[in-house]
Amino acid sequence: MPATTTQQPLRLNFKDDTLTTVSRDALRALAKKLGFNETQTALYALARLRDEVFVEQDGEKLMPLSKTQHQAIAKAEPKEKGKVLGSLL
C-alpha cells in the first residue's frame, strides 16, 4: 500500500453503534481507555484492521523481525554508561 505524498483530512460521520458503525461517544470512551486522543484512536483502530485484513496479502511486510535484523538493531543500540549497583541501600 503506497503512501500518498499529500495528506487530505478524512471526515467521519458518526452514527449509532452497530456492527459497521461507531458512535462519537464510543470513540471518546475508547480514546479515554487507551490514553489516546480521538485521532490516535481512529488511526490505531484502522491499523489493527489493516493488519487483520491484509495479513495474508502483505504477510512479508508485517512479519516479525528476523534474527539478522535483531542483531543489526542490537549493534546500533547506544552502549550503556556507568555501572550497575547491586543494591540501592
N, C-alpha and C positions, 0 to 999 in steps of 0.2 A: 504494500500500500504506500504509494509515494506521497510525500508531504507536499502540501501546496506552499508556494512562496508568499502569497498574500493571505492573511487571515481575515476572514469575514465573521462578524458576530452571528451566533445562532440564536434565533428567537424560539423560546419554548412556550407553548400554550398548555398550561396545566389544566387537568380535568380531575374528576373524581378518581380515586384509586380503583383500578381494575387490573385484569391480567396484563393489559397492554398500555395502560396509562398510569401516571403518578400525579398525586396532588401536590401543591406547593407546601402544604403542611407536612406531608410525608418527607419531602426533600429537606425541609427545615429540621425535622426530627432526626433524619439520617445524618445531616451535617453536624448537629449537636452531639450525637452519639459518637461519631467518628472524630470529632475535633477538627473538622474541615469547615471551610466556608461553602456556600451553596455551589459555586463554580467548581471548586475542587471535588466536591461530592459527585456532581454530574460527570465530570471527566473520569473520576475513579470508577464509577459505575459503567461508563462506556468502555473503559479499558478492560474491565473484568469481562464484559460481554464480548468484546473483541477477542480476548484470549480464549473464551469458551467456544465461540463460533468458528474462528479461524484456526483452531488448534491442529486440525488435520491438514489444512492447506498450507499454513506457514509454520509447520512444526519445527523446521530447522531454525527459523529466526527466533522462536520463542523457547528453544531448548536451553537447559541449564548450561553453565559454562563448562568447558572441557578442562581436563587436568592441566593441559598446557596453558590455557587462559588463566586458570587459578594461579599457576606458578608465575606467569608474567605479572599479574597483579601483585602477588606477594613480593616479587623482586622490586617492583616500582614503589612499594609502600615505604614511607619515611621510617627511618630507624628510630627507635625509642632512645631517649636520653635519660640519664640518671640511673638509679639503681632501685631494685625492689627491696622494700623493708619487710622483714619477717613479721613485725608487729608494729602497731601504731602506739602501743603503750610502752 
